[in-house]
Amino acid sequence: MIMRVEWETVLTITCKDIKIKETPRLQQVANCDLRSQVNASNGNNAFISIETEAETPEHIEGKVDWKGRQALKYKHGGRKTSLLILASFGFEQMATFALAVNFVTYFNGVLHMELADAANQVTNFMGTSYILSILVAFLADTYIGRYKSVIISGSVEFLGLVLLTIQAHYPNLKPPPCNVFDPTSHCEEIEGGNAALLFVAIYLIAAGTAGIKAALPSHGADQFDEKDPQEARNMSSFFNGLLLAVCLGGAVSSTLIVWIQDNKGWDWGFSLCTIAILLAVIIFGAGLPLYRIQVAQGTSAIIEILQVYVAAIRNRKLQIPEDPKELYEIKDKEAAIETEFLTHRDIFRCLDKAAIQTQPTGHTGRLEAPNPWKLCRVTQVENAKILLSMVPIFCCTIIMTLCLAQLQTFSIQQGATMDTSLTKSFDIPPASIPIIPVIFLIIIVPVYDRIVVPFARKITGHPTGITHLQRVGVGLVLSFLSMAMAAIIEVKRKGVARDHNMLDAIPVVQPLPISVFWLSIQYFIFGIADLFTYVGLLEFFYSEAPNALKSISTCFLWTSMALGYYLSTILINIVNRATKDITRSGGWLAGNNINRNHLNLFYWLLSLLSLINFLVYLFVARRYKYRPQISSP
């Protein structure tokens, strides 16, 4: 091969997996090691001979490209594709974050629901958007695939936002305008066909965002190889990047979109949300040729887990052998084709009964066609043990979302009663208060990922600096402190209303002489808790789960959040009923006048629950045993 160059130099070229590209001066060759020396003088052209050494591209086990061919390590996946995924997630958060923080205002002020009912509608919507992620994750892992799941879910969310925008635009699809804070007014609440349209729209949005939450983080993690130390570190950075994407999308959503909703019209605000989700789908779809795509399993790993429990129950009267090697496992030749081969662990021994061999063996020494509902492999049993051991950790994260739900509902209503002026001519919408911790997180996440984690890694030797469970524990402590601070600030806010004889002041129209930025303290503390807990949980569930359950594993976080939102609805109803006869307002949280409610006592209750939850978490986390590394038979 001959290459013509037009400069005087000594040239050493190394190129790896780059496309052939011709320029007037240089032709580059893919998959080669080029070592050449150029001798030229007086600017004359020189000819050089080049020796090429072909390299075999490294294939990624279990991953394919968009045409079904085995994915190549230096061509597919990696950090470049993860950026597209993070950008998509950021735009999706831009579309939904404003709904989470401002829906309660829309339901209460425009659709005329009572404050507690509006808060419950928001938490029900949020809970559904998380709980449906389990179903989508199951379909993504088993039948559809994660890439297709994201595209389909984004399209469903787009449709829901279109319907919501249409309802917000046309007056005949909403109740007549009315001031719900005026005790003398009788506002008409949304009902009938208009209510049906509303719930169809918001639960289409819930279904769409559930699918994205279920499949997109796992698809992003699929772009990295856990067995490669460098890519394993990059995967940890990707999960930190997810939080950064949430913060960037949330920053735009909680400022620009919320301001447009409050000042230019809800239809304009929902229109921007619709455009944002459309951009998210387009950006995500553009990366198709570059992705490492996990092949859908075709069989359900959940069924295999259920088989372990059924087999263990059916074999409950059998005696567990002292030597674990006597438990059933496929032989070497068969194990070679398995994606996982886990060694026996001495935990949850009752599940080992699912692997006790009772049938006679054939002439080959192997069990002949064992019934999977009576006999399971050791690896299958170990996968069931892993999931069972994560359940206590999962349960300890529910209370944190219960606290988050109040910051997205009642805290927004607190802000509506306070002084929201940023300057003499500009007022900040109460729903934009979360921008303060979001801005801080935008700064601190890169610092944490690039400075704190490498420093901690040198001390602890752990790839992520501190363990996943330690990170979660820090967040749970901050959650407790956030609720305690929220209670203190609410006492101060009500004291200002009482001292200025403004207990019956109309929100927004008659703001209390106390700055809304007092609320930023509780948001700030909880924002830092997010950095530790939710990202730590995503990493924990993804890294601990069996390979066939990666998408469903990340749904453990979304499921705990769903249960937290649903628990918020239940707790509010219980508190109101329990305090109905001992308060003038008819319950701690009853009615639309937050100045005469007892929100401070509710915050103290949440703070106490968070403290108890953290103590329980310490107990279960110290006893958790991380899964062993996958080994070959």
Summary of the structure (lengths in Angstrom):
residues: 633
radius of gyration: 28.7
end to end distance: 46.4
largest distance: 99.8
contacts: 2173
relative contact order: 0.12
helix: 61%
strand: 6%
